[in-house]
Amino acid sequence: MRAAPVIPVLVIDDVATARPIAEALVAGGLPILEVTLRTDCALEVIAEMKKVDGAIVGAGTVLNDAHLTSATDAGSEFIVSPGLTEALVESALKHDIPLLPGISNASDIMRGMDMGLHHFKFFPAEASGGITALKAISGPFKDCRFCPTGGINPRTAGDWLALDAVLCVGGSWIVPKGTRDFDKVKQLARTASAVKLN
Ligand SMILES: O=C(O)C(=O)C[C@H](O)[C@H](O)COP(=O)(O)O
């Protein structure tokens, strides 16, 4: 979560674009890549992106033990989920892989803490009340850190990153769905990696 200010959330449906997209993101200063399991070829995309020097590739949209197992087998180095279940945490412990589960209220955080977690994705960040909500929710949990994701854009990323409780943000804006414009991806990554704290 500290390796880059922005984690690109990727929805890739053409394996042929996996490597050039990963190369563009790494060259643009965003080495942490979250490949969502939202497309049929996502596991192949993870394996392809892992071949790129400097890329740290994980799987997103991981909902259960079966997803986590196949994502780990494909070479994922971390796991992101929109929510938090005991089964998923147990699966991550079994596979000894870092897990960033989604939370959107105090009870979710407390369940996570009961299982030894202190780092969470705040999802869906804007729809859950935005910065005001995260400030209020994170108040009682001084040791917890967050990666807000969902509805964040280049104009608001700096506002989120300025919060002490926020280590990084996630977002899909860096790689528009279906893009083959890899120079543009590099440019968007450069801008995101240099985001100024507002
Ligand atoms: O697929 C998942 O596991 C998710 O949790 C959803 C993604 O994180 C958001 O869809 C990204 O949000 P946007 O940047 O607003 O597009």
PDBQT file of the ligand as one rigid body, heavy atoms in Angstrom, charges set to zero:
ROOT
HETATM    1  O1  LIG A 201     -13.985  -5.288  -8.717  1.00  0.00    +0.000 OA
HETATM    2  C1  LIG A 201     -13.800  -5.074  -7.524  1.00  0.00    +0.000 C 
HETATM    3  O2  LIG A 201     -13.351  -5.897  -6.727  1.00  0.00    +0.000 OA
HETATM    4  C2  LIG A 201     -14.143  -3.791  -6.956  1.00  0.00    +0.000 C 
HETATM    5  O3  LIG A 201     -14.057  -3.640  -5.775  1.00  0.00    +0.000 OA
HETATM    6  C3  LIG A 201     -14.602  -2.711  -7.801  1.00  0.00    +0.000 C 
HETATM    7  C4  LIG A 201     -13.513  -1.723  -8.181  1.00  0.00    +0.000 C 
HETATM    8  O4  LIG A 201     -12.637  -1.509  -7.121  1.00  0.00    +0.000 OA
HETATM    9  C5  LIG A 201     -14.169  -0.479  -8.583  1.00  0.00    +0.000 C 
HETATM   10  O5  LIG A 201     -15.063  -0.769  -9.624  1.00  0.00    +0.000 OA
HETATM   11  C6  LIG A 201     -13.235   0.574  -9.039  1.00  0.00    +0.000 C 
HETATM   12  O6  LIG A 201     -13.951   1.749  -8.981  1.00  0.00    +0.000 OA
HETATM   13  P1  LIG A 201     -13.887   2.887 -10.086  1.00  0.00    +0.000 P 
HETATM   14  O7  LIG A 201     -12.509   3.467 -10.035  1.00  0.00    +0.000 OA
HETATM   15  O8  LIG A 201     -14.944   3.869  -9.666  1.00  0.00    +0.000 OA
HETATM   16  O9  LIG A 201     -14.214   2.222 -11.401  1.00  0.00    +0.000 OA
ENDROOT
TORSDOF 0
